[in-house]
Structure formats: C-alpha cells, structure tokens
C-alpha cells in the first residue's frame, strides 16, 4: 500500500469521529476507530483505506460543513464571499413533500433514491403537470440543490437579477425554463451532500457508479419517456463525462458546458505547480452529514500522479452518445473541455468555443434556444435539423469586448488548414525573430517581482487559432527550481497591452505554466504541438544549469492586425489583479531566472497560424 505524506501542520486529535459529524448513517463507510487530524486552519480530517485501480491507499476526507438546524443563522445575501452569495453548498431543512413550484409545475422535494450499495441520496424533481411522458435533465453535483431557498432574490455573477429562478441549482438548468419546454429537471444532492448519506466522492468511480444508478432510476419513473440527459456548467459539467463513460442505457445525451477533466494536470498541478487554494475553497463549501473527498489534502499527501488521481479521469473512449460541449477561452476549464471533446468516441459531438464567462454564457437566450434544439433532437426524437449545426463554432477574439468573428463554423479542432510557424527568442533584444538567432544570449528576471516580455510585430493581419507551445532553455542562479508562468498577449504598435475582457475585467491572455523540476514529458499523452508533463517525479536544478523545457499553452483563437505585436510574457507568478476567484499557486521561486536563446540554445514558440479561406487582393475571407 502506498503510504501518504502526513502534512506538517496536522496534529492527531483524540476522540471519536461521531463527535465531529451530524450522523454516520448506515452506509457512511466510516467508523469511530479511524485516525482523526486537525490542521492549522481548524479543519478536521480522517483517513480511510480505499482501493483505486487495484492500488490500496489511505484517502483523506474532510469533515464537511454540517447542515444547520436553524436556517436563519445563514445570511448568504450579505456574505463577503461572492461564491457564498450564489448559494454554493447551501442546505435547507429536510422536507419531503410535493408542491406547486410555479403555475403548472410541481416539485417532488427531497425524493429518496437508493444506490446499489444501499446508500440513500436525495433529489428535487421539477416537472410540468401533463399526462404526456417527458424526458428528464439531470443536474449532478454537491453544490446544494436549492440555493435559492437561502435568500429572497438569488443572483449569479454576470447574470442580471431574476434571469434565473430560485428553483435552479448553482451552475445548472433552470426548471422554470425547461419545464415550460416539456422537460423534467432533477436537482441531485450526490452521495454525502446535503442530507444524502455517505461521503462525497469527487469524480471517483463511486460517483460514476452512483450517476449510473440515478439515471436508470429516473428513466423508470412513470412520467418519464425513458430518455435522460445531463446539463450544467463547470463543476456540474465535470461529472457528466464520467457518468457517460459508465454507459447507463437510458442516458441519451450530455451537455457539459465547460469542464475540467484531468483534475491533477489541469487544476491542482497545472504545469506541475501546486494550486491548492481554489480547490481548498471548493471543498470547504461542501455541506453534508459526513466527509468530503479532500483533493487538496490528497495533493499534499500524494504530490505525484498515482491511481487515486488517475481514477478521477473518465474513460473518454467509452462516451458514445451525443455531446454538446462548450469551452470558454477565458476560464480554467478550457483545456479540459477541448481534451474531453477531442478524445470522446461519439460520432455526434459538437463544440462551441466562446470568449464569455461560463455563467452568463449558460443563460444567454440564444444559447438556451440552441441547447433546446439539441435536447429536442436526442431526448424527444424531434427531427429539427440539429445535425446541420457546425461541429465546431468559434468566437475569434480581437480586443477588449470586441470579437473579430462570432460562432465561425469549422469542421475540426485544431483546424485542418493550420500552418504551424516558429518564432525564435532573442534574449539580447528581448524580441522574437522569424529565423533562428545565431548568437547565444540570456535575459533575466526576478521571479518575485519581475517579468520578461518578448515581442514580435506582424507585417500583415494574422489569426492564431489552436494550440501554442514553447520550447525554452532556462536556468536559475542561486536556487534549484523555477516556477514559470507564461501569458500570450496582444499589444499595439506602440507596445501598449491590449487585453480582452471577461466579466468586464482585463484577461491576461492564453496561458501556460511549468515547474522546471517536473519538466519530464509523458511520452504517451504528449502529442505534436501539445506537450504533457509526466508528473511522476522531480529533477532539481544545479546552480546555473541550463535545461530545456516544453510548455503547453491552452487553446485559443485571436486575430492580430498589421503592426500589432504578439507578446510572450514570462514571470515567476500569474500576473492578474482584481479577479474574484481565489486563484493562487504555491510557488517555489528564489534566485534569478534566466531565459536563454540563440546559438546552441534554440528557444522558440510555435504558433498555429490560420490562413484565409479565400483571398483576392485586399479582399479576405476567414
């Protein structure tokens, strides 16, 4: 069995687990003999022995935020936490009943569903009053199935007040839209969330099996036509891929709108750099009677990839049903969305990539109507011409809140007509060149406060759409490691940074990261133009040692006009101010960072240039 690294700030706690939780429940899979720890922030944790892909290990569960008896104690609307103001993790009192949620719509509240191992979970089912058999759409997550109960008026950031009803779950389909379209909506508290029994299993095989069981239970309801779909963005989207890979017979289609799908590489250790604070924030939001699979604690206990982390990755090859995926150029779900869409084996899959933030994109009227056509086709078998929808639709960004093109139709991603082009780093002039640089040189920066910005001036309008990657020679004076943060930006002819906007905030640009000690690539997962780190070990630097690193940049789509500059910004930190999400990285930076280029140290960036579809003189069609 793999032994964990117990974090230094944990101390053993005397007592029984039942002293810290509301109830263990018949199927909570915990007992009072498990070791209990407390961290420096007051969190309570316990370890259970479990098996993942044939490998046994100790798994850490955080004692969940416990449901409160008196809901008046919770003042979500006035919380300083923007996520709390949106009701994440809110758990209203248990109250089994059937009532009229709105004229013509009933809600079966706190309905019990029994999983294959006997664990009881609970859901709210909204459906129109009709004699006709209808399909169902599932929202599956631990966020809390009735956040709107926690405040008089529920609002999601970036979405105008009253756009979304109080019946909707966070990041999920709104029953007061979908029921009027002839669908039922099931808001689920997964195992361990809300009043559901057991522990929360974040994206594990247990969660996938539970999803299978719920889909099949739902399809058998007397009012259901036997077809079930899944919907939701972000966290609610992420579950869909794993459940679809289990192939429940009555799951007819999924719509995962923006979804991280390799939690280890895309979230907790993007580029090998630990990013634990956001995920710790997410785990702390979970409300339930027992424990929550604590991925942050597991990242500290098992910092390199193992069976636990691999278990959280869906088998995309088993997803064969219709898929409508979206990806936001601005958000951290971006690489996972494209990875999942590209790897799944469905012959009926669509991608829409946009520049907006996920929440306003989800509830835009034109997007709701678009999704309805998808569901009508595969959940109601209405032949509405959905198949004529382009397989790929791209927003090509320009500047600020302006897009160069909206929903441009493409057949594939990356685009078939892509022309890959290398630009070479010249540290002596801190510029990018069209050809390899003859003389070797280096440029340096302080990782705590400095940065390098390498510019290239385009002599014609140029579109870059797809995967960018860098091959750099780097060294560090005075320390044995480097954490590198790269942003791909646009600047004016005068050198002024030109951002794009997301939620009216300037976005730093398409990004990539690399912890140099983890520079070894995974030969199986790495593809041409897309390097992937192995994350199985580390190789520290010797003082001043020059080593090559390959850095993947998330996919993007943007146009540069003649005279504008492509800028590669390199720093020891992520340069972004004022953003509401608690994003932070546990960097390990000291000394002086150096980027080498020219001569024997041929450093370059490879960009995917998209030529016009047609050009006649000054007339250009892209």
ABEGO torsion letter per residue (X at the ends): XBBBBBBAABBBBBEBAAAABABAEAAAGBBAABBBBBBAAGBBBBBBBBBBGGBBBBBBBBBBBBBBABAAABBAAABABAAAAAGBGBBBBBBBBBBBABBGBBBBBGBBBBBAAGBBBBBBBBBBBBABBBBBBBBBBAAEABAAAABABBBBBGBBBGABBAABBBGBBBAAAAAAAGBBBBBBBBBGBEABBEBBBBGBAAAAAAAAAAAAAAAABAABAGBBBBBEBEAAAAAAAAAAAAGBAABABBBBBEBBABAAAAAABBGGBBBAAAAAAAAAABBBABBBBBAAAAAAABABBBAAAAAABBBAAABABBBBBBBBAABAAAAAAAAAAAABABABBBBBBBABBAAAAAABAAAAAAAAAAAAAAAAGBBAGAAABBABBBBBBBBEABBABBGBBBABOBBAABBBBBBBBBAAAGBBBABBBABBBBBBBBAAABBBBBBBBBABBBBBBEBBBBBBBBBBBGBABBBBBBBBBBBBAAGBBBBBBBGGBBBAEBBBBBBAAAABBBAAABBBGBBBBAGABBBBBBBGBBBBBBBBBBBBBBBBBBGBBBBBBBBABBBBBGBABBBBBBBBBBEBBBBBBEEABBBBBBBBBBBBABBBEABBBX
